[in-house]
Amino acid sequence: MDRFEEMRVFIRIAERRSFTQAADDLQIPRATVTNLLKRLEQRLGTRLLERTTRTVRLTQDGDAYYRRCVRLVADMEEAEGAFRDTAPKGLLRVNLQGTLARHFVVPALPGFLGRFPEIELHMGEDDRLVDLVREGIDCVLRAGSLQDSSMVGRRVATLAQVTIASPAYLAKYGEPSDPSELAAMSVHRAVNYMSSATGKAVPLEFTIDDRVSALHLPSAVSVTGADLYAGAAIAGLGMVQVPRYRVANELASGQLKVILADFPPPPMPVSVLYPQSRQLSSRVRVFAQWLREIFETAG
């Protein structure tokens, strides 16, 4: 195995903090991974990893070597890709926000896999922030503004948002005609959506005279999932703000109603995120481009 492959395996062990998971990701025997790391350390004359029965972590020399390997491997892959007209192939691990995945991504997947048959796609579903490096994930698809400065984002869409409430809620509290009616001492309520990045409730936002105004309302219910958020609004527990596509059926059936339509929330960005420490691989590049295409097709 050449030095380039040694570096790739060492990087995966360091990022996954596990010989077994690194072997699974690279689809090679665990014994091969173990023996390769031993030979690498012997050749370099230093210990790169501290290993116990439960943990694997970088030594000081290992951390310095890891950073250089990441740059070298990325440069090598980019250089080879520039001179080879070959289709992307190999394992691509992605993590998708659930409602985006179910509504836009999964229905279109046969087209992606038909175009890139040599890519093996592993998908996970989450709303939470994930540690891409430690969990071995190549990229994530998320809605909302980029919070983590260690991540690079490629925007693939912006989604129109609406403020909504159920008929039962509006019958009980009345329908506001202006955001000013939601000020302090108002009877109105919101369902609080808790940010996984900050642990705090995300405010309602309204566009007033081309400026965005944020407002926190009292709430009896707080949630952390997109389906729970919309479900709480249907149950009459408060106002919420969501991308229109997510509640199109409920709006059509009359379970929910758009309110304050003249003061919409700002559009929600949708982005593919990956670590700054990694060069964008050809697999992630074509996946991100394909995501942009399916969102554009969906309008």
N, C-alpha and C positions, 0 to 999 in steps of 0.2 A: 504493500500500500504506500503510495507516494506521500510526500510531506503535505501536499495540498489536502489530501483526504484525511491525514492525521489532524490537521488543523480543524477541518469541518467536524470531525468526531469530538475533538476536545471542546470546541465551542458548544456543541450540543450537550455534552456532559455538564459543562459549567452552567449553562442556562437552565437545564432541567434539574440540576442538583441531584442527579440520579443516573447510575450506569444503566439500570434496567430500562428506564424511560427513554434514555438516549438511544439505546439499542432498538427499542420498539419504533421510535421515530424514524431512524435511519434504516430499519428493516435489515439489520445484521445481527448475528449472535452476540449475546452479552459477553461471552468469553473473548470474542474478538475485540470488543470495546475495551475490556479490562487489559488484555495483553497489549493492545495498541497504546493505551495510556502509560503503561509501565515502560514500554520501549521509548516513548516520547520523553518521559522524565529522565530515563537513563541517557539518552542522546543529548539532552539539554544540560544534564548534570544538576538538576534542581527539582524540588518537589512542587508540583503545580496544584495539587489538591490535597486537602486534609480529609481523610475518609474514616468514618466510623460505621457501625452497623446501621445507624439511622440517618446520618447526614453526610452530605458531600459539600464542601465549600472550598473556595479558592484561597490559596496562600497569597502572600503579598507578591511573590514572583508570578504566581498563577494569574493574578488579576492583571498585572502588567502585560504578561504574554497574551492573555485573552483579548485585551484591547487591541493589540497589534494584529492578532489573528483575524479579528472581525474586519478590520480595514483591508488586510491583505486578501482575504477570501472574497470580500465584496468586490475589490478591484479586479481580481482574477476572473470572477464570474461575469462581470460587466465586460471585460476585455474579450473573453471567449465568445460571449453572446453577440458582440459587435461584428464578429467575423464568421459566425455560423448561422446560417439561415435554417434553424431547427425550431420545431414547435416546443413550447414549454412542457415539461414533464416532471413527474414526481409528486410527492405528498404536499398538499396545501391544507393547512389547518386554519380555519376561520371561525370566528365567533360573531353571531348576528343578533341584533335586537329582535325580539320575538315577533312583534306585529309586522315589522318591515320584512322579516324573513317569510312569514306566512302569506303576506299579501302580494309582495313584489318578487322576491327572490326564488322561492321554491317552485312556483308554477313555471318559471322560465328556465330552470336548471337543465332540462333535457337539451336545450339549445346550446348552453355553455359546454356541457360534457360532450356533445356531438362535435363541437368546434375544436375542443382540446381533449381528445380521447386519452391522452397519456398522462393527464393530471388526475390524481386520486384525491378527492375532496373529502375532508373530515370537517363536519360542521357541528358547532355547539350553539346553544341559545341562551342569552343572558341579557339583563338590563344593567347589571352591575359593572363596575370597573374591574377589568381583569389585568393580571400581571402577565403581559404577553411573553416576556422573556422566560420567566420561571415556569409558566404553564405550557410553553412550547407552541404558542399560537403565532401564526404569521401575520395576521391582520384581523381587525374587527370592523364591523359596520355598526355605527351608532348615530342616533339622532340627537341634535343639540350642539351647543358650542363646545369647542375644544377646551378642556380644563387642565389636562396634564401636559406640562411643558416638555416632558421627556418623549412625547409622541409627535409624529408627523402626520398631518391630516391632508387627505385629498378629497375635496368636496365632490360629491356625485349627484346631489340634488338639493333643492330647497322645497319644502312642503308648506302649502298654504294652511294656516291654522284658523280655528274658529273658537269663540266662546259659546258654551252650550249649557243648557239646564233642562231638566225634565218638566213636562206640563204640571206634574204634581208639585214640584218645587215652586214654579212660577205662580201657581194658584195660591200657595201658602204665603209666599214672600213678595209677590208682585214682580213684574218685569221691568228692570231698569231701562231707561232711555238714554242715559249718559253715565260714563264712569264716575262722575262727581257724586252720583247718588250712592256709590259704594263706599264713601268716606267713613270716617270714624263714627260710631254710634248707629251705623246702618244695621238693619235687621238681616242683611244678606250674609250668606255663608259660602265658603269654598270647600272643596275637597283638596286637602294639601297633598301635593306630590313631593316626596322627600328625595332630595338629590343624593345619589350614591357618592358623589365627589365631595360634598360639603356636609352632608348629614342634616341640612336645613331644608325647610320648606321652600319650594320654588314659587316666587310671587306670580300673580296674574299680571299680564302686560297688555297695555292698550296703546294703539297708535293715535295720538291726538295732535293735530296740526303738524304732521310729519315728524313728531317726536314720540319716543316710547316712554310711557309712564308705568312704573311698577307699583303694585299695590298688594299688600297682605290683608287677607280677610280672616275673620274668625273661622275656626273649623272644628267640627266634632270628630272628624275622621281624617287620618293620614295614611297614605299608601306608598308603596315602593314599586308597584308594577303597573304597566300600561293597561292591562285588561282590568285590573282592580279599579284603576282610576276612572275609566269609562263606565264600569259597572256601578260604581258609587254614584255617578251622576244620574244614570238611569233609575237608580233606587230613590232619587230625590234628595240626596244627602248634601248637595251643594253644586255650585258652578264649577266647571273645569274648562281648561283650554287644551285642545288637542288638534293634531293634523286632521283636516276634513276627511281624508280617505278612511280614517280609522272608524268613523261613526257614520259613514254614508248610508248604510242600511238603516240604522236607527233614526237618522234624520228623515229618510224616506217613509218609514213606517209611523212616524209621529211619536216615537218613544223619547226623542230628544228634539230640542228646538235651538236654532242659532239665535243668540241675543247680542246686542250691542254690535251689530254687523258693520256700522259706520266707524267703529273703533277697533279694528281687528288686531290680534296679536301679531308680532312680527313673524315672518316665515321661519320655519325650523330648518336649519341646515342638516344634511345627511352626509356623513363623511366615512371614508375608509381610513383607518388609523393603523400605523405600524411604528415600531420603536425607532428613535433617531439613530440608535447604534447600528442599525442594519441598512445596508444598501437595498433598495427595492428590487426584489427578485423578479424574474420574468413571469413567474406564476402569479405573484401578487399584482404585477403590472397589468396583465391581461384580465385578471379578475376584477380589478378596480375599473378598468375601461369598460368591461362588460356590464358592471353595475350601473355605470353612467348611462350606457345605452338603454338598459331596461327601464330606468327611471324616465329617460327622455321619451321612450316609446309610450310609457304609461301616462305621460303628460303631467 
